[in-house]
Amino acid sequence: MPKIDKYRKRLNSLENKFESYKTHLDDIVQHLLPQHGLYLKRTDQQDSDRGKKKNQKIINNTPKESLRTLASGMHGGLTSPSRPWFVLTIDDEALKENQGVKDWLHDVRNIMFAALARSNFYDVIYSIYLELAAFGTAAMLIEEDFESIIRFKPLTIGSFYLAQDANQRVNTLYHKLSMTSEQLVEKFGEDKVSQSVLTCYQNGQKDKSFEIVQCIQPQTEPELAERFPYELVYYEKSGDGDNILLKSGYRNKPFVAPRWELIGDNIYGNSPGMDALGDIRMLQTMENKKLKGLDKTVDPPMNAPMNMKGKAKSVVAGAVNYSDVTQGQQGFQPTYQVSLDYSNIAFELDRVENRIRKNFFNDIFLTISSQQKQMTATEVARRHEERLMVFGPILERLNSELFADLIDRVYLILDGFGQIPEAPEELTGKEVDVEYVSILAQSQKAVSTGAIEQLLNFTGAAANLDPSAVNKVDVQESIDQYADLVGVPPKIVRSDVAVAAIEQQQAAQRAAAQAMQNSRELAETSKTLSDTELDKNSALDGIVEGTQ
């Protein structure tokens, strides 16, 4: 049995499990993202069909616009390229105060952000949000690149298949892709490709495409498991090759496969696109019927006398049609009158559009523009926090299935390229954690930061009545916790040790100043006594006499 058979059998098994999702996903493709969803339809596999028009079922573009608003809001709210969206930390309160540790964590975080900015990450992540919100499942490869160090490749639904472990964590990805004979020879070499690929290449058919399968899964060879926990295999799905094109491995999972919402033991997720599909189809049907009614109103079917048959006639505005009309006959007239209630039609369309926008969380990302009344900044913030509570579970799933794996992978690649500085000795044996400080993450934490602000404001007010009220609050600790919640760079907030040293120095300066003040006052007093004129009636004179 050829060694490639086990991978072909696994692909066949994964394809069979995915089969039941295809009809539903293809419906979403046609009504929401017509250029996505490779391999969901057989025609999509042909290169000649990939560029053809696919949006025949879309008349009203509100659903796609709503999806884009959600994806754009997630891009700016979760992974904005203009501001930090995660920090590195450790679960050790005492060690957190170590300045060397704080600086190393901050420096590594900055190195990672710089690497992401150099790569194509911020170009790719938007398409991941699009597919995630539309189809409920997305996937992205994270590979090493000798030019930009890291390279990201988004995969569209239908071109990949997933499997998960006992804890419902995705650990397997089989990806179907198309490569030309030239690309195959360049990547794998003439000795690895099949005879059909090699013949096309040698005969000048360098652009002829072949279907390839990329397999990434937990290592199947025990002797390699410790060094490469994940294996990588390429083989030809089409063509006559029975050999593996490439077999290699990874030190950690080289892909992310987030799901929007997971139901039961399903592998693939549920999505806003699935939830809104009924309204989306209804909207397109209503829009179509509205246009048909409008067309019949301005250009209705006409009735004409038989004696006009074969004669010149016109329906152009201002034209005159002449005919012999006998008694009792009608002239050129509409078959029936169409009277549209435009206001009611617009009202019903607006209701459906608003449901679609709300389903795609547009009210969260367009908080200010969606308000029907004037509100203060505080009211807007509170309303925004209230809506984010609905979005909270999705953020938690993204943290675990998208960002955690992504950050681990980026760190390991940078470390392999020698980009990560040596860690302080204090971190030996310690696990580095990730905290998310994006705009949306901070909005979720606004309850905690708001509580600190309210407490300090209340304490300040209470101190006007009783100055001892300030003793109830550890102001320095509240500053530390507030800074952690909002992701303030560690160099801005001093450690407890540094603060203690400053306070000790300030106390010493105050003591020295007080001692100098006391010496000055004593010197002035002595001078005053020496200049005092003694007389017989003065108390000082009595003292002097008493000592003689």
Order of alpha helices (4+ residues) and beta strands (2+ residues): alpha-alpha-beta-alpha-alpha-alpha-beta-beta-beta-beta-alpha-alpha-beta-alpha-beta-beta-beta-alpha-alpha-beta-beta-alpha-alpha-alpha-alpha-beta-alpha-alpha-alpha-alpha-alpha
